[in-house]
Amino acid sequence: MITRKEYQNSQKRNYIDDDFIKRDEPVDQPSLKRIRPEEKKGKAHAMTTEQKTKRLGRRLNWAIAFLILAIIIVYLILIYVNP
């Protein structure tokens, strides 16, 4: 009869041996990386550089408008809060 410690040690050795065997086998599983919606649709529906430029320009315009509005609000707060 073997002790619990001997049994656990033998299980660890078997587990380590299994890991080495699995590591040498080729991996057939698909990768778990995220797929963007553009990649799902395929290259036929991909955005052109012109469309990307227009979209970026629109986003920058909104960001500039938001910053100007925030600056105006800060100045108004500074004027009316500090008498």
Secondary structure per residue as TSV (DSSP state, phi and psi in degrees):
chain	resnum	aa	ss	phi	psi
A	1	M	-	360.0	139.1
A	2	I	-	-103.6	156.4
A	3	T	-	-82.6	167.1
A	4	R	H	-61.1	-41.5
A	5	K	H	-63.9	-42.9
A	6	E	H	-62.0	-41.7
A	7	Y	H	-63.6	-44.9
A	8	Q	H	-63.0	-40.2
A	9	N	H	-63.2	-40.7
A	10	S	H	-67.2	-36.7
A	11	Q	H	-64.9	-40.6
A	12	K	H	-62.7	-42.2
A	13	R	H	-63.6	-42.7
A	14	N	H	-63.1	-40.4
A	15	Y	H	-64.3	-43.9
A	16	I	H	-63.5	-43.3
A	17	D	H	-61.6	-41.6
A	18	D	H	-62.3	-38.3
A	19	D	H	-62.9	-41.2
A	20	F	H	-65.3	-39.6
A	21	I	H	-66.5	-44.1
A	22	K	H	-65.3	-34.6
A	23	R	H	-66.5	-31.7
A	24	D	H	-79.7	-18.6
A	25	E	S	-76.1	146.8
A	26	P	-	-69.8	148.0
A	27	V	-	-95.1	123.0
A	28	D	-	-105.3	-1.4
A	29	Q	S	-77.9	145.3
A	30	P	-	-70.5	153.3
A	31	S	-	-73.1	156.0
A	32	L	-	-100.7	28.8
A	33	K	-	-75.7	154.7
A	34	R	-	-73.7	140.6
A	35	I	-	-108.7	124.4
A	36	R	-	-70.9	154.1
A	37	P	H	-59.0	-32.4
A	38	E	H	-65.5	-36.5
A	39	E	H	-71.5	-30.8
A	40	K	H	-66.4	-39.7
A	41	K	H	-70.7	-26.5
A	42	G	-	104.0	176.2
A	43	K	G	-75.8	-18.9
A	44	A	G	-66.8	-29.4
A	45	H	G	-104.1	10.1
A	46	A	-	-69.1	150.0
A	47	M	-	-76.9	142.6
A	48	T	-	-81.8	168.4
A	49	T	H	-65.7	-31.8
A	50	E	H	-66.5	-41.6
A	51	Q	H	-66.2	-39.8
A	52	K	H	-63.6	-40.4
A	53	T	H	-65.0	-42.6
A	54	K	H	-63.7	-42.7
A	55	R	H	-63.9	-42.1
A	56	L	H	-64.5	-40.9
A	57	G	H	-61.8	-41.9
A	58	R	H	-62.7	-43.4
A	59	R	H	-65.3	-40.0
A	60	L	H	-65.6	-39.4
A	61	N	H	-61.1	-42.6
A	62	W	H	-64.7	-39.8
A	63	A	H	-65.0	-41.3
A	64	I	H	-64.6	-43.7
A	65	A	H	-62.1	-41.9
A	66	F	H	-63.1	-42.9
A	67	L	H	-65.5	-40.4
A	68	I	H	-62.9	-43.9
A	69	L	H	-62.8	-40.9
A	70	A	H	-65.4	-39.1
A	71	I	H	-64.0	-42.9
A	72	I	H	-62.2	-43.4
A	73	I	H	-63.2	-40.6
A	74	V	H	-64.3	-43.2
A	75	Y	H	-62.8	-41.5
A	76	L	H	-63.3	-40.2
A	77	I	H	-64.9	-42.0
A	78	L	H	-65.6	-36.5
A	79	I	H	-70.1	-46.4
A	80	Y	H	-89.6	-18.7
A	81	V	H	-86.6	-38.0
A	82	N	-	-94.3	98.3
A	83	P	-	-74.6	360.0
